[in-house]
């Protein structure tokens, strides 16, 4: 089968098409025929060896796929890399697709949709009437988080890299957009909340952005960190002001939830129902052929994407 493989850590140029033996079921794992694979920012961390856990080489990147298992359409977390024509998956991370939900739309829900839901519901407990800030809101997680936050009855603020991207978010429920390339988002959040600050901040950027997020939290505000898209060297956070304001900082990693938690199946099934009913929009930006995986990674890292980026074997 064809697959994308890296033999050295590095940038998009390291992703090469190779022929690999077809995967063989073992230790309870099943073979999924891949129709499309999701391209996530976390995949670029894997290939550059900056991921949460150490990767071993050679490796096939990619964590989520949509395809077929024994003739049935499924979503799956790839155990042996999703950038391939076939991959292995643990049965506990395989989700059947309803007939009335398209494969492309469903793929957006597996990692990015599940992440957005947990960030707002289980990590920060966003409530009706609160104000939320979604950083990097034009990305896959961000476009879904904006919608879920609006459905929860929140006032939604978001940061993105251009007025055009913020304008597109308006159709998904954004109340106030902040172009972080032209405006200090801390000052903007304080101004838009009459000095009070935000109740919830969703931060996928990390580094100094995370520190500044803490500076615009409201009393009893909650900030969740779930990524390092800013690619800054980790630094020590100053949390000295948080205790007196009864504020909370929490980390989130979907991988642990999928393999250790019990809520993923019901939550993803609910999102698929929402897609079928038109209550949740999935934004697809671009599709790349499998051999264009390097270009897909470069596109993700360029901050140009609006919504999901997919690979098609």
SULCORLIN-V294819 format. One record per pair of residues at least 12 apart in sequence whose ideal C-beta (glycine too) atoms are under 7 Angstrom apart, sorted by the first residue. I is the first residue (numbers start at 1). J is the second residue. Records with the same first field share a line. If there is no record, write none. Layout:
I->J ; J
This chain:
1->20 ; 22 ; 84 ; 85 ; 86
2->17 ; 19 ; 85 ; 290 ; 313
3->18 ; 20 ; 60 ; 81 ; 83 ; 84 ; 85
4->16 ; 17 ; 60 ; 61 ; 83 ; 84 ; 290 ; 293
5->18 ; 58 ; 60
6->47 ; 57 ; 58 ; 59 ; 61
7->57 ; 58
9->47 ; 48 ; 49
10->48
11->48
12->294 ; 297 ; 298
13->294
14->47
15->47 ; 293 ; 294 ; 297
17->290 ; 291
20->84
22->86
23->80 ; 86 ; 87 ; 88
28->90 ; 91
29->79 ; 88 ; 89 ; 90
30->69 ; 88 ; 89 ; 91 ; 94
31->86 ; 88
32->65 ; 67 ; 69 ; 74 ; 76 ; 86 ; 87 ; 89
33->67 ; 68 ; 86
34->65 ; 67 ; 82 ; 84 ; 85 ; 86 ; 87 ; 313
35->66 ; 67 ; 103
36->65 ; 66 ; 103 ; 104 ; 107 ; 310 ; 311 ; 312
37->62 ; 64 ; 65 ; 82 ; 83 ; 310 ; 311
38->64 ; 107 ; 110 ; 111 ; 308 ; 310
39->296 ; 300 ; 309 ; 310 ; 311
40->63 ; 111 ; 112
41->227 ; 229 ; 300
42->63
43->61 ; 62 ; 63
44->297 ; 300 ; 301
46->61
47->61 ; 297
52->253
59->81
60->80 ; 81 ; 83 ; 84
61->81 ; 83
62->78 ; 81 ; 82 ; 83
63->77 ; 78 ; 82 ; 111
64->77 ; 78 ; 82 ; 107 ; 110 ; 111
65->78 ; 82 ; 87
66->103 ; 106 ; 107
69->94
72->96
73->97 ; 103
74->94 ; 95 ; 96 ; 97
75->95 ; 97 ; 106 ; 107 ; 110
76->89 ; 93 ; 94
77->89 ; 93 ; 258
83->290 ; 293 ; 311
84->313
85->313
93->258
95->265 ; 268
98->272 ; 276
100->276
101->272 ; 275 ; 276
104->284 ; 310
105->275 ; 282
106->272
107->310
108->140 ; 282 ; 308
109->268 ; 271 ; 272
110->268
111->254
112->140 ; 141 ; 144
113->144 ; 271
114->254 ; 264 ; 267 ; 268
115->141 ; 226 ; 254
116->141 ; 144 ; 145 ; 148
117->148 ; 267
118->252 ; 254 ; 257
119->145 ; 202 ; 224 ; 226 ; 252
120->145 ; 148 ; 149 ; 152
123->224 ; 250 ; 252
124->200 ; 222 ; 224
126->149 ; 152 ; 154 ; 200
128->152 ; 153
129->153
130->154 ; 199 ; 200
131->154 ; 155 ; 157 ; 193 ; 198 ; 199
132->149 ; 154 ; 156 ; 157 ; 198 ; 199 ; 200 ; 202
133->157 ; 158 ; 189 ; 198 ; 201 ; 202
134->146 ; 149 ; 156 ; 158 ; 202
135->159 ; 202 ; 203 ; 204 ; 205 ; 209
136->159 ; 204 ; 205 ; 229
137->158 ; 159 ; 160 ; 169
138->160 ; 165 ; 169 ; 306
139->305
140->307 ; 308
141->204
142->158
143->172 ; 283 ; 307
145->202
146->158 ; 169 ; 172 ; 173 ; 174
147->172 ; 173 ; 280 ; 281
150->173
155->175
156->173 ; 174 ; 175
157->175 ; 176 ; 178 ; 189 ; 192 ; 198
158->174 ; 177 ; 178
159->178 ; 180 ; 185
160->177 ; 179
161->180 ; 181 ; 303
162->179
163->179
165->306
166->179
168->306
172->281
176->192
186->212 ; 215 ; 216
189->216
190->216
196->218
197->216 ; 217 ; 218 ; 221
198->216 ; 217 ; 218 ; 221
199->218 ; 221
200->221 ; 222
201->213 ; 217 ; 223
202->224
203->223 ; 224 ; 225
204->226 ; 227 ; 229
205->229 ; 230
206->225 ; 227 ; 228 ; 229 ; 230 ; 232
207->228 ; 230 ; 232 ; 235
208->232
209->230
210->225 ; 237
211->237 ; 238
214->239 ; 242 ; 249
217->245 ; 247
219->245 ; 246
220->246 ; 247
221->247
222->248 ; 250
223->249
224->250 ; 252
225->249 ; 251
226->252 ; 253
282->308
283->306 ; 307 ; 308
284->307 ; 308 ; 310
285->305 ; 306 ; 307 ; 308 ; 309
286->299 ; 309
287->310 ; 312
288->311
289->312
290->311 ; 312 ; 313
293->311
296->309 ; 311
